[in-house]
């Protein structure tokens, strides 16, 4: 299988799992066990797996451009939108816990926790958590129905949940959506805020990985990278639209069962495979 085709597959998996509460990192770790790139530099895949997330994040900027840009232009004048500024304050506040912990302990976390057992345990644990929380969540009992109603306090609470996603298999979107639901937000508001929180976190992580790896790509490596980036972007555009429609009518229970089943399969497979 060619490296380009492999990159398309990685991009598809990233574009789907980044936004669903099923752990994109966990899926990529598992996928990399089966297919890996040939004749690439040391450390390339580590950088690649983070950078293709930038393609996924770009889809959020495209889909929610009007909400995310804190200004408008009318009659050749630029107007600052207060609501947009407040939104970015909440987003940045929510990103503080994961950013601080990630900067301080990133190397340790990657060394100690990036393995199939941790991924499997995290998939199973948070799968049960989704099922339990959804079972006891009462319909129509949301204090926060729209993202505009999310307070700075709630943002920080959701941010603390996002820090849990530094452990692979947890799922950044899954942990932040859970944090939102537990804080009293609707599924739609929790999911949308989770999408927005991804922007500074992933752009920061991607930039650090590129700087660490350097910009000395071979032409083949650049082609692999741009293929995964574009694929993740296109698939993410489709996934986010479908997920927003889904959460308006359904709970996240199905994702809980999926996580548990996948976690068990991973444990069984790699126990015998190794």
N, C-alpha and C positions, 0 to 999 in steps of 0.2 A: 504494500500500500504506500502511495506517495506521501511525502510530508504535507503537501497542499491538501490532499483529501483528509488526512488526519487533522489538519488545522480546521477544516470545515466541520468535522465531527465535534472537535473541542468547542468550537464557536457555537454550534447548535446546543450542546449541553449547557454551556455557560449562559446563553441567552434565555434558556428555559428555566434553569434551576436558580439563577441569581435572584429571581423575583418571587418564585414559589417558596414556601417555607420548608424546603427540603434539603438545604445546604448545597450550594454550588461547589464550595471547596471540597466537601466530602465526595461529591460525584466526580470531580476532576481527579482527586487522589485515586479513586477506584479506577477510573477510565485510564489513567496513566499506567496502571499496572498491566493493562492489556495492549495498549498502543502507545508508543513513544517515538519521538522524532529521531531520525537518523542523521548522523554527521553534523551535529550542532555543537556549539561551544558549551563548556562547562558553565552551569548556572543559567543557561538560556531558558530552559523550561520553567524554572522558578520565576524568572522575570516575565515570561510569556503568559503564565497562568494568571498573573496579576494584571498585566497590561490589557489583555482581552476584556477584562472587566470594564475598562474605560469605554470600550465600544458599547457595552451594555448600559453604562451610565449615560452616555451620550443620548440614548433613546429617551431618557427621562427629560433631558433638556429640550428635546424636540417635541415631545408630547405635551409637556407642561410649561412651555416657553412663556406664555402670557402670565402665569402665576408666579414663575420664578424670577422674571426680570422686574426689578423694583422701580421701574420708571416707564413713562409713556411719552410719546411725542405727538404734539398737536399744534397746528399752525406754526410749525418750525420752532416750537419751544419744547424743552424737555421738562417733564414734571416728575418729581419724585413721589412714588406711591408709598405712603406710610405703611400700608398693610404688607407690602413686599419687604420693606426693611424689617418689620416685626417678624415676618416669617423667617427671614434669614438669621435673625438673632436666635430664634427658637431652634433652627436647624443646627447652627454652630454650637449652641449650648448643649444640645443633645449629643454632639459628636465629641465633646471634651473627654468623657470617661474612657471611651475606646481608644482615642488618640493618645492620651497620656499613657495608658497601660501598654498599648501597642508599641510606642516608642521606647519604653523602658524595658519591656520583656519580650520583644518580637523574636529575637534569636533563640531565647530559651523556649518559648512556646513552639516555634518551628521544630526545634530539636527534640523536645519531649513529647509533643502531642500530635505531630503530623504522621500518624500511622493508622492502619485500618481498624485496630481495636478501639481506639479513641473515637474514630468516626462512627463506628457501629454503635458503641455505647451511647454516644450523643444523639444519634438518629433515634434510637429506641426510647431514651429517656424523654426527649422533647416530644416524641410522638405521643407518649402517654400523657404528657402535660397538656398538649393540644386537646386531646380527647376529654380529659377531666375538666379543663376550663370551659370548653364548649358545652359540656353536659350541664354544668351548673350556671352557665350564663343565661340569664332570663331575657327573652326577646323584648325589645323595646325599652330595656332598662339601661340605656346609655346616657351618661351625663354629657358626653361629647359626641354630637352627631356629625359635625363637619370639622375639617382640619383647622379652620379659623378659630375654633373654640378651644383648641389645645393651648394650655397655659405654659409659661416658662417652667413651672414646677413639674408639670406632666412631661415636658420635653426632657428634663433632666432625668426623670424616672425612666423614661423610655431609653435614654442614653445609657443608663446603667445596665439595662437589659442588652443593649447593643454590645457592650463590653464582653458579655458572655460569648458572643459569636467569634471571639478570637480563638476559641477552641474549635478545631475543624469538626464538622458534622453537626454543629449546633444550628447554623444558618443565621446569617445576619438579618435577613428579612423575617425569618421565623421568630427570632428572639425579640426583635423590635415590635412586630405585630402582636406578639404575646404581651409585651410590656404595655402597648397601647390598650389592648382589650382589658387587661387587669386594672389599668388606670381608669377605666370607664369609657373608653372611646369605642365608637362603632367599628366594625370590621373594615368598612370602606375608608374611614378617616385614619385608622391605624395603618392600613396598607399604603395609602397615599403618602402619609408622613414618613413611612419607612422608605419609600422610593426616594423622597427628597433627601433624607439623611445619608443615602448612599453617595451622593454627589461629592461632598468634601472628603469623606473617608476614603473612597476609592481613588479619587484623583490624587490625593496625598500619598496613598500607598503605591499607586502606579508610578508616580514621579520618583519616589524614593527607590523603587526597584530599578527603574531605568538608570538613575544616577549611579546606583551601586553596581549595576552590570556594565554601564558605560554605553556610549553610542557607537561602538565599533562593531556594527552588525555586518555580516556577510550579506551579499545580495539574496541568497537563499533564505537566510534567517529573516531578513526584512520582509520577504514575500510571504513567509509562513506567518509572521506577526500581523501583517496587514490583512491577510485572508481571515485569520481568526477574529480580528477586530471588527471587520465589516460584517462577517457572519453573525457575531454576537449582537451587533447593532440591529440588524434586520430582524433576527429572531426575537430580540427583546421588545421591539416595537409591537410585534404581534402578541407576545406573551402578556405584556402589561395591559393591553386593551382587553384581552380575554379574562385576565384575572380580576380586573375592576368590575367587569360584568358579572363574573362568577360570585364575588363576595357580596353583591347586592341581593343575591337570592339564596346563597348557600353558606354553610359554616365551613370551618377549616378541619372538621373531623376526618374527612377523607384523606387529607394530607397526613394526619396523625397515624392512621392505619398504614399508609404507604411508607412512612418513615420506619415504623416498627418492622414491617415486612422486609424492607430493604436492609435494615440493620441486622436482622437475623440471617438473611441470605449472605451478607458480607462476612459475618462471623463464621458461618458454616463453610463458606467457600474458601476463605483464606486460611482457615484452620487446617483444612485438608490439602489445599493448594500448596501451602508452605511445607 
